[in-house]
Amino acid sequence: MIIDYRAYTLHSGTVSAFMELFETEGLEPQIRICGNFLGLYRTEVGNINQIVMMFAYQDLNDRQRRRDQLYQDPAFKAYLTKVRPFLRDQEVRLLTPSRVNPPIGGLNFDT
């Protein structure tokens, strides 16, 4: 299993608008296609214009297949058109969980 960690730095003053757009338009296609949504988080200390979201995938092939499908989805394409102006920077990391991690949302991280 791998965790897709996605950190987005937003332009100042756009965090609330981003969160609302994500909740109303961005979340559904990502859950429907990517599955295993581990959450969306706002930073409270440090860079307060940053949000982090994470998804779990079985492996790199599963991630690639689902991400390819996501970028072909009309609802996700429409969402991207609206959300891109908020984005200042993006960082993506692929994480491998440790066997000692507790299960999250029914997912077993023992690889």
TORPA-4810 file (N, C-alpha, C, O; in nm, 3 decimals):
<nodes>
NODE_1_0.084_-0.118_0.000_0.000_0.000_0.000_0.088_0.124_0.000_0.194_0.126_0.063_M
NODE_2_0.043_0.226_-0.071_0.112_0.356_-0.070_0.013_0.466_-0.036_-0.107_0.454_-0.060_I
NODE_3_0.065_0.572_0.021_-0.015_0.691_0.053_0.031_0.802_-0.039_0.150_0.833_-0.048_I
NODE_4_-0.065_0.863_-0.107_-0.041_0.978_-0.195_-0.066_1.103_-0.111_-0.180_1.137_-0.081_D
NODE_5_0.042_1.171_-0.073_0.037_1.293_0.009_0.046_1.411_-0.087_0.143_1.422_-0.163_Y
NODE_6_-0.054_1.498_-0.084_-0.059_1.609_-0.177_-0.075_1.739_-0.098_-0.179_1.763_-0.038_R
NODE_7_0.030_1.822_-0.097_0.026_1.950_-0.027_0.014_2.062_-0.131_0.091_2.067_-0.227_A
NODE_8_-0.081_2.149_-0.109_-0.104_2.262_-0.199_-0.089_2.391_-0.121_-0.155_2.411_-0.019_Y
NODE_9_-0.003_2.479_-0.169_0.009_2.613_-0.113_-0.080_2.703_-0.199_-0.066_2.709_-0.321_T
NODE_10_-0.170_2.773_-0.131_-0.267_2.857_-0.200_-0.227_3.003_-0.191_-0.149_3.042_-0.104_L
NODE_11_-0.281_3.083_-0.280_-0.260_3.227_-0.271_-0.329_3.279_-0.146_-0.435_3.229_-0.107_H
NODE_12_-0.269_3.380_-0.082_-0.326_3.438_0.040_-0.472_3.475_0.020_-0.511_3.532_-0.082_S
NODE_13_-0.550_3.441_0.121_-0.692_3.478_0.119_-0.781_3.383_0.041_-0.901_3.411_0.028_G
NODE_14_-0.729_3.272_-0.011_-0.813_3.183_-0.092_-0.843_3.049_-0.025_-0.910_2.965_-0.086_T
NODE_15_-0.796_3.027_0.098_-0.815_2.896_0.161_-0.963_2.862_0.177_-1.004_2.752_0.142_V
NODE_16_-1.042_2.954_0.227_-1.185_2.926_0.247_-1.256_2.897_0.115_-1.337_2.805_0.108_S
NODE_17_-1.226_2.974_0.012_-1.288_2.950_-0.119_-1.245_2.815_-0.176_-1.326_2.744_-0.235_A
NODE_18_-1.117_2.781_-0.158_-1.069_2.651_-0.204_-1.143_2.539_-0.132_-1.191_2.445_-0.196_F
NODE_19_-1.152_2.548_0.001_-1.218_2.444_0.080_-1.364_2.426_0.036_-1.411_2.313_0.022_M
NODE_20_-1.433_2.535_0.015_-1.573_2.527_-0.028_-1.585_2.460_-0.165_-1.670_2.374_-0.185_E
NODE_21_-1.501_2.501_-0.258_-1.503_2.442_-0.392_-1.467_2.293_-0.387_-1.528_2.212_-0.457_L
NODE_22_-1.370_2.258_-0.305_-1.333_2.117_-0.291_-1.451_2.037_-0.237_-1.483_1.931_-0.290_F
NODE_23_-1.516_2.089_-0.134_-1.628_2.017_-0.072_-1.746_2.003_-0.167_-1.812_1.899_-0.168_E
NODE_24_-1.774_2.105_-0.246_-1.892_2.102_-0.332_-1.870_2.039_-0.469_-1.964_1.986_-0.528_T
NODE_25_-1.745_2.043_-0.521_-1.721_1.993_-0.656_-1.602_1.897_-0.670_-1.603_1.810_-0.756_E
NODE_26_-1.502_1.913_-0.587_-1.380_1.834_-0.604_-1.380_1.700_-0.534_-1.317_1.605_-0.580_G
NODE_27_-1.450_1.691_-0.422_-1.446_1.569_-0.342_-1.514_1.451_-0.410_-1.458_1.341_-0.414_L
NODE_28_-1.632_1.471_-0.464_-1.710_1.359_-0.519_-1.634_1.282_-0.628_-1.623_1.160_-0.616_E
NODE_29_-1.583_1.346_-0.731_-1.514_1.266_-0.833_-1.388_1.197_-0.779_-1.352_1.089_-0.826_P
NODE_30_-1.321_1.259_-0.683_-1.200_1.198_-0.629_-1.233_1.075_-0.544_-1.161_0.975_-0.550_Q
NODE_31_-1.340_1.083_-0.465_-1.380_0.965_-0.389_-1.433_0.856_-0.482_-1.401_0.738_-0.465_I
NODE_32_-1.512_0.895_-0.579_-1.571_0.799_-0.673_-1.464_0.725_-0.752_-1.477_0.604_-0.774_R
NODE_33_-1.360_0.793_-0.794_-1.260_0.732_-0.881_-1.136_0.686_-0.804_-1.089_0.574_-0.825_I
NODE_34_-1.084_0.770_-0.717_-0.961_0.734_-0.645_-0.989_0.644_-0.525_-0.909_0.556_-0.493_C
NODE_35_-1.103_0.666_-0.458_-1.134_0.587_-0.340_-1.035_0.614_-0.228_-0.942_0.693_-0.245_G
NODE_36_-1.053_0.549_-0.116_-0.959_0.553_-0.003_-0.909_0.693_0.029_-0.789_0.715_0.046_N
NODE_37_-1.002_0.787_0.038_-0.969_0.925_0.075_-0.939_0.929_0.224_-1.025_0.894_0.306_F
NODE_38_-0.818_0.971_0.261_-0.776_0.974_0.401_-0.797_1.109_0.467_-0.780_1.122_0.588_L
NODE_39_-0.833_1.209_0.390_-0.868_1.335_0.451_-0.807_1.457_0.384_-0.713_1.449_0.305_G
NODE_40_-0.865_1.570_0.420_-0.819_1.703_0.377_-0.790_1.780_0.504_-0.873_1.784_0.595_L
NODE_41_-0.674_1.842_0.512_-0.629_1.909_0.633_-0.579_2.050_0.602_-0.518_2.073_0.497_Y
NODE_42_-0.606_2.142_0.694_-0.552_2.279_0.684_-0.439_2.293_0.785_-0.444_2.235_0.893_R
NODE_43_-0.339_2.369_0.749_-0.233_2.396_0.845_-0.278_2.510_0.937_-0.336_2.608_0.892_T
NODE_44_-0.250_2.495_1.065_-0.286_2.596_1.165_-0.163_2.672_1.213_-0.175_2.784_1.264_E
NODE_45_-0.045_2.612_1.199_0.080_2.673_1.241_0.176_2.660_1.124_0.178_2.558_1.055_V
NODE_46_0.256_2.761_1.102_0.348_2.758_0.988_0.282_2.826_0.868_0.227_2.935_0.880_G
NODE_47_0.289_2.760_0.754_0.229_2.816_0.633_0.078_2.798_0.638_0.026_2.692_0.605_N
NODE_48_0.008_2.902_0.680_-0.138_2.892_0.697_-0.214_2.894_0.565_-0.336_2.883_0.564_I
NODE_49_-0.143_2.908_0.456_-0.206_2.905_0.324_-0.187_2.769_0.257_-0.191_2.758_0.135_N
NODE_50_-0.165_2.666_0.338_-0.141_2.533_0.282_-0.248_2.435_0.329_-0.293_2.439_0.444_Q
NODE_51_-0.288_2.348_0.237_-0.377_2.237_0.270_-0.307_2.108_0.226_-0.223_2.108_0.136_I
NODE_52_-0.344_2.001_0.291_-0.288_1.869_0.260_-0.402_1.772_0.244_-0.496_1.770_0.324_V
NODE_53_-0.395_1.690_0.140_-0.491_1.580_0.125_-0.414_1.452_0.099_-0.304_1.454_0.044_M
NODE_54_-0.475_1.341_0.141_-0.409_1.212_0.125_-0.508_1.106_0.077_-0.624_1.104_0.117_M
NODE_55_-0.457_1.018_-0.009_-0.531_0.904_-0.060_-0.445_0.781_-0.044_-0.322_0.790_-0.048_F
NODE_56_-0.507_0.665_-0.025_-0.434_0.539_-0.017_-0.461_0.459_-0.144_-0.572_0.458_-0.197_A
NODE_57_-0.357_0.392_-0.192_-0.367_0.306_-0.311_-0.299_0.173_-0.280_-0.211_0.165_-0.194_Y
NODE_58_-0.340_0.069_-0.352_-0.278_-0.063_-0.333_-0.131_-0.061_-0.371_-0.047_-0.118_-0.302_Q
NODE_59_-0.100_0.006_-0.483_0.038_0.012_-0.531_0.047_0.123_-0.636_-0.052_0.193_-0.662_D
NODE_60_0.165_0.140_-0.694_0.185_0.247_-0.793_0.098_0.229_-0.916_0.050_0.327_-0.972_L
NODE_61_0.076_0.105_-0.959_-0.009_0.081_-1.076_-0.153_0.119_-1.048_-0.219_0.178_-1.134_N
NODE_62_-0.203_0.086_-0.929_-0.339_0.124_-0.890_-0.353_0.276_-0.888_-0.451_0.331_-0.938_D
NODE_63_-0.254_0.343_-0.832_-0.256_0.490_-0.827_-0.258_0.548_-0.968_-0.340_0.634_-0.998_R
NODE_64_-0.170_0.501_-1.055_-0.162_0.555_-1.191_-0.293_0.533_-1.267_-0.341_0.623_-1.335_Q
NODE_65_-0.348_0.413_-1.256_-0.474_0.383_-1.325_-0.587_0.475_-1.278_-0.660_0.530_-1.360_R
NODE_66_-0.600_0.490_-1.148_-0.707_0.575_-1.093_-0.685_0.723_-1.126_-0.780_0.794_-1.159_R
NODE_67_-0.560_0.770_-1.117_-0.532_0.910_-1.148_-0.558_0.938_-1.297_-0.609_1.044_-1.332_R
NODE_68_-0.523_0.844_-1.384_-0.552_0.859_-1.527_-0.702_0.871_-1.551_-0.747_0.954_-1.629_D
NODE_69_-0.780_0.787_-1.483_-0.926_0.793_-1.495_-0.979_0.926_-1.443_-1.069_0.986_-1.502_Q
NODE_70_-0.923_0.971_-1.332_-0.968_1.097_-1.271_-0.952_1.213_-1.368_-1.042_1.295_-1.382_L
NODE_71_-0.838_1.221_-1.434_-0.812_1.333_-1.525_-0.894_1.327_-1.653_-0.893_1.422_-1.731_Y
NODE_72_-0.964_1.217_-1.677_-1.056_1.206_-1.791_-1.200_1.236_-1.752_-1.286_1.248_-1.839_Q
NODE_73_-1.227_1.246_-1.623_-1.363_1.266_-1.574_-1.410_1.410_-1.597_-1.342_1.504_-1.556_D
NODE_74_-1.525_1.430_-1.662_-1.575_1.566_-1.690_-1.596_1.651_-1.564_-1.565_1.770_-1.565_P
NODE_75_-1.647_1.592_-1.457_-1.669_1.669_-1.334_-1.536_1.714_-1.274_-1.526_1.827_-1.226_A
NODE_76_-1.435_1.628_-1.277_-1.305_1.666_-1.223_-1.238_1.770_-1.311_-1.174_1.862_-1.260_F
NODE_77_-1.251_1.758_-1.442_-1.195_1.858_-1.533_-1.255_1.996_-1.506_-1.184_2.096_-1.504_K
NODE_78_-1.386_2.000_-1.486_-1.454_2.128_-1.457_-1.405_2.185_-1.324_-1.383_2.306_-1.312_A
NODE_79_-1.388_2.099_-1.226_-1.336_2.142_-1.095_-1.195_2.199_-1.110_-1.166_2.305_-1.053_Y
NODE_80_-1.108_2.132_-1.184_-0.971_2.181_-1.202_-0.967_2.319_-1.265_-0.887_2.403_-1.225_L
NODE_81_-1.052_2.343_-1.361_-1.057_2.475_-1.425_-1.087_2.584_-1.323_-1.031_2.694_-1.330_T
NODE_82_-1.174_2.554_-1.228_-1.211_2.653_-1.126_-1.107_2.667_-1.016_-1.088_2.776_-0.962_K
NODE_83_-1.039_2.558_-0.981_-0.952_2.560_-0.864_-0.808_2.601_-0.896_-0.738_2.652_-0.808_V
NODE_84_-0.763_2.581_-1.018_-0.623_2.612_-1.051_-0.581_2.756_-1.018_-0.467_2.775_-0.975_R
NODE_85_-0.666_2.856_-1.037_-0.622_2.993_-1.002_-0.588_3.012_-0.854_-0.516_3.106_-0.820_P
NODE_86_-0.637_2.924_-0.766_-0.606_2.934_-0.623_-0.466_2.881_-0.591_-0.408_2.918_-0.489_F
NODE_87_-0.412_2.795_-0.677_-0.290_2.722_-0.646_-0.164_2.804_-0.675_-0.147_2.859_-0.784_L
NODE_88_-0.077_2.810_-0.577_0.052_2.876_-0.594_0.164_2.773_-0.610_0.259_2.795_-0.686_R
NODE_89_0.152_2.661_-0.539_0.255_2.559_-0.543_0.193_2.424_-0.506_0.091_2.418_-0.436_D
NODE_90_0.255_2.318_-0.554_0.206_2.183_-0.525_0.325_2.093_-0.495_0.429_2.102_-0.560_Q
NODE_91_0.308_2.007_-0.395_0.410_1.907_-0.361_0.340_1.773_-0.345_0.243_1.762_-0.271_E
NODE_92_0.389_1.672_-0.416_0.333_1.538_-0.407_0.442_1.445_-0.357_0.554_1.445_-0.407_V
NODE_93_0.406_1.364_-0.259_0.496_1.262_-0.206_0.421_1.130_-0.203_0.302_1.126_-0.172_R
NODE_94_0.490_1.024_-0.235_0.434_0.890_-0.221_0.498_0.827_-0.100_0.620_0.809_-0.095_L
NODE_95_0.416_0.793_-0.001_0.463_0.742_0.127_0.433_0.593_0.139_0.329_0.546_0.095_L
NODE_96_0.524_0.521_0.200_0.503_0.381_0.230_0.481_0.369_0.380_0.571_0.400_0.458_T
NODE_97_0.363_0.324_0.422_0.334_0.317_0.565_0.414_0.207_0.635_0.451_0.106_0.575_P
NODE_98_0.439_0.230_0.760_0.505_0.131_0.844_0.403_0.029_0.893_0.284_0.059_0.904_S
NODE_99_0.449_-0.091_0.922_0.359_-0.195_0.974_0.303_-0.159_1.110_0.201_-0.215_1.150_R
NODE_100_0.366_-0.068_1.183_0.318_-0.033_1.317_0.205_0.070_1.314_0.147_0.100_1.418_V
NODE_101_0.174_0.125_1.197_0.066_0.223_1.188_-0.068_0.158_1.219_-0.094_0.045_1.176_N
NODE_102_-0.153_0.228_1.293_-0.286_0.172_1.320_-0.372_0.179_1.193_-0.348_0.263_1.107_P
NODE_103_-0.471_0.091_1.182_-0.564_0.099_1.068_-0.637_0.233_1.067_-0.670_0.288_1.172_P
NODE_104_-0.661_0.284_0.948_-0.735_0.409_0.930_-0.852_0.379_0.838_-0.832_0.334_0.725_I
NODE_105_-0.972_0.403_0.885_-1.089_0.383_0.800_-1.100_0.243_0.745_-1.146_0.224_0.632_G
NODE_106_-1.059_0.143_0.822_-1.069_0.006_0.776_-0.954_-0.039_0.687_-0.950_-0.155_0.646_G
NODE_107_-0.860_0.050_0.657_-0.745_0.013_0.572_-0.636_-0.046_0.660_-0.600_0.010_0.763_L
NODE_108_-0.584_-0.158_0.618_-0.474_-0.221_0.690_-0.345_-0.186_0.620_-0.329_-0.218_0.503_N
NODE_109_-0.253_-0.122_0.689_-0.129_-0.076_0.626_-0.019_-0.180_0.629_0.091_-0.153_0.582_F
NODE_110_-0.045_-0.297_0.682_0.057_-0.402_0.683_0.082_-0.446_0.541_-0.006_-0.503_0.476_D
NODE_111_0.204_-0.419_0.491_0.233_-0.449_0.351_0.289_-0.586_0.330_0.318_-0.624_0.216_T
</nodes>
